[in-house]
Amino acid sequence: VSKAGEEKIIKADAYVAALDVPGAKRLIPQGWRNMELFDNIWKLVGVPVITVQLRYDGWVTEMQKGPFQKAIRNGNAEDSKAVGLDNLLYSADADFSCFADLALTSPVDYFKEGQGSLMQCVLTPADSYMPLPNEAICTKVDQQVKKLFPSARDLTMTWHSVVKIQQSLYREAPGLDPFRPDQKTPISNFFLAGSYTKQDYIDSMEGATLSGRQCAGEVVKAAPVLASSSA
């Protein structure tokens, strides 16, 4: 364990590596690659991901033009009510793979009086976007948001944020799923967790959560053997 330049060795009965693909490749010793489960991880390649947040002066996913959508712009008393689709959304008609209005899905953190939707759009794989300046990225994403929700075309983007990650999720190309490793590994007290590991969902937040549950289950199964070996 390394923190603030200091290293500390911690011994435990079981170890869990909860990482993404690039992190797993940095952590796993090269000598372990003679085991197929670990070597297969090197067949998974991380792709660039860009998270874009766009704040608007109205409600983007309210698909009916009406008093709610422009409430903020008009100074209506309904400003305090967020309207639209309260869910994580997916579309095949945009460069971003998933998106959500955070002002609706996470209002405690992201709803602001007098302001509208905070659209979070995830571009992955984002190879073609990485060289672009942030302003150009936001302009392109804004155009696609308004293409998906034509009723929002009169809204104005008032703020934006762009976060680029060079390698994050793995490239989900045909034939790669069999290379995703199980949470249980050939090392009896070493376990894997992370959305890239084998579980029913794609490389995603939901997949990360499920992988953690499956990993915990494997640790519990192995607990009697681990306890006896450490005694």
PyMOL commands that set and color helices and strands:
alter all, ss='L'
color gray80, all
select helices_A, chain A and resi 21-27+30-34+36-43+71-74+77-80+102-105+107-110+134-148+150-152+177-179+205-230
alter helices_A, ss='H'
color red, helices_A
select strands_A, chain A and resi 2-3+6-7+15-18+49-56+89-90+96-101+118-123+157-165+190-193
alter strands_A, ss='S'
color yellow, strands_A
deselect
rebuild
show_as cartoon
